[in-house]
Amino acid sequence: MHHAITLDALRALDAIDRKGSFSAAAQSLYKVPSALTYTIKKLEEDLNTSLFDRSKQRAVLTPAGRLVLEHGREILFAATKMTDALSQLESGWEKELRIARDTVVPEQVLYGLLNEFTQLPHQVDFSLSVEALGGGWDALHSKRADIVIGASGELPKGRFHTHKIADISFVFAVSASHPLAVKKIIEPEDLADYPAVVVADTSQLLPVRDSGLFNSKQVIRVNSMQAKLNAQKQGFGVGFLPLHLATPYLNSGELVAIPCSIPRPAQSLYIAWNKGQDGKAFNWFIERLCQANWSL
């Protein structure tokens, strides 16, 4: 029983069900009908059960046959996937690529490249994640990401390759209905009565950092720059926003930009990856990510 079910037997069972007869299945498998008949008969003897109802003209599976086929197709799929993955690995194409994106970077460019890659004949799986602040460096450091888009802050020395993609500017913005919207300029004392919305650092191993903090009534930490933008549009918090993300809402009047005496310098963003990493999918993405027009 332990060796009863072979891949050849499962392929024969699958072909008979799909083609509707032993002869048609044998032809599709480039076998003579007698060989297929022997394979199925041997499988039935080993399993001690009938897999086909032979009282009918057409090959009809018994309930036991249907059960074996359902599980068998899962085994065939797994076997095919394994051999394809092994062949792909030997050809230099990775099985999986992990790409992390800082939440300050919109996903459109990455999604466009993913769409382009999926047209290629390479079965690479992708794991996409989002990070914030120092989380990009942490993702590389902890090996939970192969490539990071939008890493920022002080560049770690020695272990990463980097490629600068943009300098982003920040604007202090509040909802049009917020009490601060009528101010001509924001001074530090103006902020003491209102919550500040900040994006939480996603670092797990490296020290976390706060960005854009100032003295405020309370701090509301959110998990992405989009969530911060939405919170400030709702009017229950204030803070600096990346100009490229805030501009559509400044133009529509939902947000109001106010000069602020608290400095918020521009920030450089980088594509980053570990030194020494290789792989055809990895190199394909590094080349195109570094050449992309990020328009931030």
Protein Blocks (a to p, Z undefined) as FASTA:
>chain_A
ZZmpcfklmmmmmmmmmnopaklmmmmnopafklmmmmmmmmmmmnopafbdckbfbdcd
dfklmmmmmmmmmmmmmmmmmmmmmmmmmnopafbdcddddfkbcfklmmmmmmmmmmpc
cdcdddddddehjlmmmmmmnopafbdghiacjddehjaccddfbdcdddddddfkbmkl
mpmbdcfklmmmpccdddddfbfkbccddehiacdfbdcddfbfklmmmmmmnopagcdd
dfklmmmmmmnomaccdddfbdcddddddddddehiacjklmmmmmmmmmpcfkZZ
